[in-house]
Amino acid sequence: MAHGAGTPPPPGRERWLWMISTLAGVVSLVLSYRAFWTYLPSSVTGWRRIIEAVYSSAQLLLLHVSDADLVAMSAENSPLFQAARFLAVIFMGTTGAALVFKFFGNELRRDGVSRIGGHTVICGLTPFGQQLAHEFSHLRDKLVVVADDSMDSAAVANAMETGAGVLQGNAADARLLRKVYIHRAANVFVTSEDDGANIRVAKCAIEVVRANSTRRSTGPHIHVHISDPELRATLRLHRAFRADGIARVSMFNVFDNSARLMLLDHPLDYTRITENDERVVQIVIIGFGLMGEAVLTRAAMLAHYANLKPLRALVIDHDASRKERFFRSRYRHFSQVCDATFIQADAEEPLTRGWIQDFCADSQKTISTVVIALDNIARGLCIGLALADHLGPEIPIRVRSSDDSGLATSLRGAESDGSLPKQITEFGSMQEACARKNWLDDELDTMAKGLHKDYVRRRRDLHQQLVDDRSLRPWEQLDDDLIDSNRQLADHVPVKLRAIGCYRVRCGSEDPGIPVKSFTPDQVMLLAKMEHQRWMAERFLAGWSPGPRDVDKRSSPYLVEWENIPPEIQENDRRVADILPGVLASVGWEIRR
């Protein structure tokens, strides 16, 4: 992906201009030489004739033929001469344009794209920011990159190679953000490796958008990378990025994106779990850094199945005791969501592998998955291979990988030739984490919007609209945590369908399954119970507590078991199940059995 430091290769437009210029110049010279050779007086012979023809051709190419006017006049009816003159004009025009793009192309691209609007701004050329630039340029989005002054030239060259306009400087400077017309952008990504710097940039961006917003304009969607989970939770709790409807601000981190994609592509309920199933879903997480924590929290959000048994987790890390204390202080009610055990040990020791083997041993009572989330990619693969020999082929092992480690390629190649156990799959690559669907998933957001719209309608039908209730605002004005809540509900739809023996296919698919337009009362009741359990987990992980309903204080009287919630709230959960076929149909899916 990267070029060496120095001048980047010319973008596509400049490259084409040079090609056209060269071709037009060469052909013009050949044709004009032939024309001048033919029409020069017969008295001009030998080397003198060659020199005159070459010199006159060069003058014509440069659109200056004063010394050859007489010859040109005698040759004006020559088709060769007329073609050469036309190509000379093309040569001069394309050469001039190529030179302008060479020296001022970055500024022209940046200003042109920014003034039109609807562009994507990336603040920070970290590896993640560079991957985002490549992802969005591949999809032909209009790009502007704001790079720190300290950024090395290779990173800037990579950005320019994508065709983006680059502006170097401090992204927290309002004057710089105005130069890229951030208020006219469609999306803004703040991707520095420093969470504090990202907060400053996001705050500055909100102020610039607020100062330049109009009633008819829609502000950008600002995506702020916050890697520290505790800081992210605190910022959401205090609504630190309140934009008052002028822009939508979302916090994210690449680890959470990777964990979400892994659990959607490789669900923990890889065998169907029925209402009376006695088996417990388990996950073993080796390595509890930022990736391991993201996997555990995402699993706790999604792992709510037909038997209503909570997820069981075994976390192994060389510093597990300290990390567990910090983790449980962030998620005070985590024990209400997941039965997690933390073990301080080295996963490479035979004793530790024995614990994992014992934890996953009883396939009649458990459904287990092992996730290796170590920062050391090579060490993680070695542990995965060692565990594969002990656990047997029925237990899947997910190994963290990366695009630049070389292991992703080797894993895929090994899978194809059978040299690697089939139970081992990779996750966590930068390319997957930066995929456009993580930010602009129209399908997921359409489903989430439909669920939110139905929720608002039900609340109003029940006359439950409260003064300034943030949860009843239009989608475009919802706070980040409430939007994420609706997206989590949409993510859980495949889990619900698997619980009743259904699945989704594209509308019009030739899949042989039987179409399902509605659910039976028993199925609706089961899905409603699952939804209530999922909702409680989401609320507990977001810092909510049992108590009088107060959105700002994050308390709810409904954070109790299904049997203890009022009938009208139970009806709300049943309603979620009832509308699933319609919500899926709105994004081109239908349910089959």
N, C-alpha and C positions, 0 to 999 in steps of 0.2 A: 504494500500500500504506500509505503513511504519512498520518496526520492531523497537523495542526499541533500545536504545543505547547499544553498545557492539559488540561482534563478530557476524557477519552476519551468517545466515544459509549457509551450504555449497552449492555451485552451483551444478547443475545437474551432471556434470562429476565426481566431488569428491564424491557426494552421491552414485552414482552407483559403484564407486570403493570400497567404504566401504561395500556396500551390497554384492558385489562379494567376497571381502576378507573374510567377516564373514561367508558366506555360504561355501566357499571353506575350510576355517579353521575348521568349525564344522564337515563337512562331512569327511575331511581327518582324524581328530581325531577319529571319530567313526570307520572308516574303518581300520585304523592302530591299534586301540585298539583291534578290533576283530581279526586282523591278528596276532598280538603279543600274544594275549591270546591263540590262537590256537597253535602257534608254539613254545611257551616257553616249556622248558623241563618239563616232568611230575613231576620231583622232586620239582619244584617250585609250592607251593600250598597256598591256603588261601589268607590272606591279602598281603602276599609277592608277589603272582602272580598278584594281582590287581595293586599293586604299581609299579611293574616292567612293566606291560603293559601300564599303564598311563605314566610313566616316558619315556619309549621308544617311545611312540606315540608323546609326547611333543618334544622329541629330533628330531624325523623325521619331525615334522611340522616346526621346526626351521632349517631344512636342516643340522642337526648335529647329526649323529648316530654312532659316533666312539665307544661309550660304548656298542652299541647293534649290532656291526658288525656281530658277530657270529649268532645272532638270525636272522638278516636280510638275511644273506647268506642262512640260512635254509629256509627262507620264500620267497626267490627271485622268486620263481615260482608261488607264490600266487597272483591271480588276485586282491584280496583285497589290498594286500601290494603295488602292482604296481599302482593301482588307487589312493591309499593314497599318494604315493610319487609324483604323477603327480599333485594332488590337493594341496599338500604342496608347490610345486613350484609356482602354481597360487596364493596361499595365500601370500607368501612372495613378489611376484611381485606386486600384487595389493595393498598390504599394503604399500609397499615402495612408489608406485606411489601416493597413497592417501595422505601419509605424505608429499611428495614433493609438491603436490597441496595445502595441508593445509597451509604449511609455505611459499611456493614460488609460489602458484597458480596465485595470482594477477599479479606478475611480469611476469610469463610465458605467461599468457593470453595477457597481455598488449604488451609485446615484440613480441610475435608470430604474433598477429594480425597486429601490426604496421609494422613489417618488410615485411609482405606479401603485404600490401597496400590495397586500396579499402575500407578502414574502415571509420567509422563515429566517429568524435571527438566532445565531448561536453565539452565546457569550462565554468564551473560554475554550481554548484549543487543547484540552486534556485528551488523552487517548479516547475517552468516551465522546468528547465533543467532535474529534476528528471522525470517529465512526458514524456519528449522527450526520455530519456533513456529507459523507459518502453515501449514506442511506438515502438522504433526501435528494441529493443530486442525481442519484440513480433513478429516482422517481420523477426527475425533471421539475422539482420544486425550485422556485426562485430563492436563492440563498444569499445571505449577508452574514459574514463572520466577524465578530469583534474579538480580537486577540490581545492578550496582555502584552505590554512592552517587553516583558522579560521572556516571551515565548521564542523558542529557537526557530531559525529560519526554515528548518526542515518541516516543522509543523505548519508554518505559514504556507510553504510551498505545497504541501498536501492539500490545504484548503483551497488554494488558488487553482490547483489541478482539477478540482471538482467543478470549476467555473464560478465559484462564489466570489463575491466582492469582499475584500478584506479591509478592515479598518483597525489599526493597532492603537491601543491606548487603554486607559482605565475604564472598564465597563460600568463602574459605579459613578461615572461622570455624566451628569445630565446633558451637557453639551454634546458629548459623543453619541449618546443614545438618540438625541434629536437629529443628528446627522444621518442616522440610518432609519429615520422616520419610524421609530419603534411603535408609535401609536397607530400606524397604518399596517403593521405586520399582522399576519394570521397567527403565527406561533413564535414564541420566544423561549429558547432553552438556555438556562443558566447552569453551566456545567463545570465550574471551577472545582478543584479538589478540596478547597477550603470552604466549609459550611458557612463560616462567618462572612466570607467574601460574597457567597451566593445570596445570603440574606440582604446584604447591603445593595447588591445589584438589583435584586427583586424589588426592594423598597424604592430605589431610585426609578426603576422602570414604571412602577405604579404611579409615582408622582408625575413622571413625564406624560404618561397616558392620560392621567387626570387633567393635567394642564392643557392638553391638546385635544381632548375629547369633545365631540359634538353630539347633539341628540340623534343625529342620523347615522352616526358611525358606531360600529361595533369594535370594541377593543380587542387586543390580542389575547390568546391563551398563553399564559406565562407558566412554564414548567420549571420548577426550582429543584435542583438536586440537593437533597439533604441526606448525607450518609449515616449520621448518628440517629439511631431509632428513638432514643430518649428526647433528643432535641426536636425531632420531627413531631413526636407526640405532644411536647410542650407547646410548640408553635401552633399546632392545631387546637389545642385546648384553649389557648388565649387568642385564637383567630388573628394571628400576627399579620397575615397578608390580606386583610380585609380590603377589598377593592370597590365595594359599594356599587357593584354592577357594571363598572366601566371596563372591567377586564376579568377574566377567569384565571385564578391562580391555583396551581396544583403542585403539591410536593411529591417527590418520587425518589427512588434510588435504584440503581441498576441491579442490586442484589435481590430486591423485592420483585422486580420484573422477571429475573431469571427463575426465582422460586415459583412464581405464579405460572409461568409457561411450563415449567417442568411438571407441576402438579396437574395442570390441565391436559398436557400431552400424555403423561404417565400417571393416571389417577391411583390413589392408594387403594381404592375399592376395585381392583382389577378383576375380581370375581364378584358376582352379584351377591348383595347382602339383603336378605328378606327381613320382614318385620320380626319374626321369631328366631332369627339367626343368633346363635350364642357366641359366634366368633367376634373377637375384638380386633379392630384395625390398629396396627402398630407401625411405628417408624423409628428406625435407628439413625441417629445423626452423629456422624464422626467429624469433629471440628466445629466449634461454636464461636466462630468469628462472625463478621457481618453477614456472610452468606448462610452459615448455619442457623443463625437467629432468624433470618428472613424465611428459611425453609420451615422452621418450627412454627412461627406465627402464621404463615400462610396455610400450613397444614391444619392448624387449629381453627382457622376460619372456614375451611372447606370440609373437614372430616366430620360430617353429621349425616348419619345414615339411617336406614329404615329401622334398625334395631335400637336406635337412640343410645347406643353405648358410646361413651366418650373415647376419644383417641388416646392411645397409650404411647408414650415416647421414651426412648432411652437416648440420652445425650452423653457422648464421650468426648472429653477434652482434657488436655494436660493441665488446664487451669480452670476446671469445671466449677469448683467451689466458689471462687470469686465471681466468675461470670454468672453463676446461678443467682447469687445475691443481687447483682445489678439487674439481671433480667426480671426477677420477681418483684423488685422495687418499681420497675417500670410498668409491669403488668400485675397489679395488686390482686386481681381476681383470676389469675391464670389457672389456678387449681380448680376453678369452677368450670373450666373449658377443657382441660387436658390433664391426664394423669402422667406427669413427667418425672423421670428419675435422672439425676445428673451423676455421672461417675467420673472422678478425676483419675485418668489413666492414659497410658500410651496405647493407641490402637494397634501398634505393631507387635505388642507383647503377646505371647501365646495365651496368657491368662485372660487378657481382654478379649481376644478372639473367642475364647471359650465362653465368656459371659454373653457375647453376641449370639453365639450358636445356641446356648441354652434359652435365651430370650425369644429366639425365633423357632425353637424346636418343634413345638406342638402345632402342626398345621391344621389339626382338627378344631382348635380353639382360637387360632390367631390367623390374621392375614398381614404379613410383614413386608416391609420395604426397607432397604438400607440406602441411606444417602450419605455420600462422602463429600463433605464441603470444605475440605482443607484448602488453605491458601497455597500450599505447595502442591502443584498439580501432579508432578511426577510421583511424589510420595502417595498421593491419593490413589493414583492408578495402581501402584504396587499393593496397597492395602486392599483395593477392590479385587485384584487377581487372587490374593491370598484368601480372602473371605469366600470367593467363589468356590474354592476347593473344599471349604468346610460347610457351607450352607446348603449346597445342592442347587440344582437348576431352577427350582420352582420359586425361589425368592429373588426378586429383581434387585439389582444394585445400580444406583445412579451415581456416577462419578463426575465431579466438577471438572470442567475443561475450560480451555480458552482458545481463541482464534490464533494467537501468536505463539502458543507453546509448542506447536507441532504435534501434540497428542490428539487433538481433534481429528486431524487427517489420518493419523495412525489408527485411531479407534474405528473410524469409518472404514478404512481399508481392511483392518483386521476382521471386522464384522462380516465383510463380504467374502473373505476367503476361509472363514471358519476357524481362524487361529485364536480368536478371542471368544470367551464364553458369551453366549447369546443373552444371558441375563444382565450383562453389563451394558449400560447406555450412558451417554454423556449429557451434560446440561451446563448452562452457565456461560456460554460463549458471548463475547461482546456483540457479535453480529446479531444474535437472537435478541439480546437485551435492548438493542437499539432499533429493532424492526419497527417500521412505521405503525403497525397495528397496536403497539404498546401505547402510542400517543394519540393516534387518530383512528381508533377502531370504531368506525361508523356503525358496524353491526352491534357491538357490545353497548355502545352508547344509545343506540335506538331502542334496544331492549330495556336498558336502564331508564330511559326517558319514559317509555310506556308504563313501566312499573311505578315510577314516581307520579306520573299523571293520574293513574288509577288510585294511588294512595291519597293524593290530594282530593280527588273527587269523593272518595269514600268518607274522608274526614269532614268535608263540607256537607255531605248528605246527612251525616250524623250530628251536624251542628257543633263540631268539635274544633272549629277554627278559632284559634287563640290570637290575641293581639300580638303582632310582630313575631309570630311563630316562624322561626327560620326554616323549619322542615316543610312548610307549605308554600315556600316561594317558588316562582317559575324556575325551570331547570337552569337557565342562564344566570340566575342570581343565587343559586345554591352555594353554600360554603363547600370547601374542598372535602371535608370529612363526610358530608351528607351525599355528595356525588359519589364518593368512593363506596359508601354504604349501598347505594343502588347498583353499582357495578359489581360488588360482591354478591348481591342477590342474583344478578344475571349470571355470574360465574358458577353459581351453585345449581343452575338449571340442569346440566348434564347429570349431576349426582342424583337429583330428584328423579329424573327419567330412568336411570339405571335401577333405582330402588323399586320401581313398579314394572320392570322388565321391558322398558321402552327405550328408544333412541331417536335421534333426529337425523333427517336427511334433507337434502335440498329439494325444494318443491319441484315436482315433475320427474323426480329420480325414478329409475327403473328398478330400484331396490324391491325385492319380493315381499318385504314386510307389510303387515296389515296397517293401513292408515288409522290413526287415532284422532278423533275430533274433540273428544271430551273424556273425562275420567269418571269412574264410578264413585259413589259416595264414600266407600271404604278407602279408595285410593286418594280421594281428596282429603279425607281425615288424616291419613298417613303423611301425605305431603305437607299438610298444615302443621303437624307436630314436628316434622323435620325442619320446617321453616322457622318455627318458634325457637327451636334449639339453636339453629344457625344464627338467628337474630340475636339471641342472648350472648352467644360467643362473640359476635361482632361488637356488640355494645361493651361487653366486659373488656375486650382487648383495646377498645377505644377509650377506656378510662371511665366508663359509666358505672354507677352504683345503684342499688335498690333505694327507692325513696319517692317522694312526691315528684310528679312530672315537671321537669325543668330542663329544657334543652340547653340553656346556657350553663347551668351547673352540672349537666350530664347526669341526671338522675331520672329513674323511671320506676313506677310501681309494678311494672310488668316483667321485671327481671326475676321471675319465679317460675316454677315448673308449670307445665301445660295445664294441669288440673286446677291450678290456683289462679289462673287469669280469668277475667270476666268473659262472659259469652260473646260480647260484641268484639272483643279483641281476638278471641278464637275465630270469629267469623272473618276478621281481617286476614288471618293466616290462611283460612280456607279460600278466601277470594284470590289470594296469590296463586294457589293451585288452579283455580278455575280459569284464570286468564292466561295461563301458560301457552296453550295452543295458539291463541290469538297473538300473543307477544312474539312467539317464534315465527308465525306467519308474516309478521310485519317486516322481518328481515330475511324472508325467503326460505324458511325452514318449515318442515312439517314433521309430525311425530309418527313413528311407526312402532309396531310391536312384532 
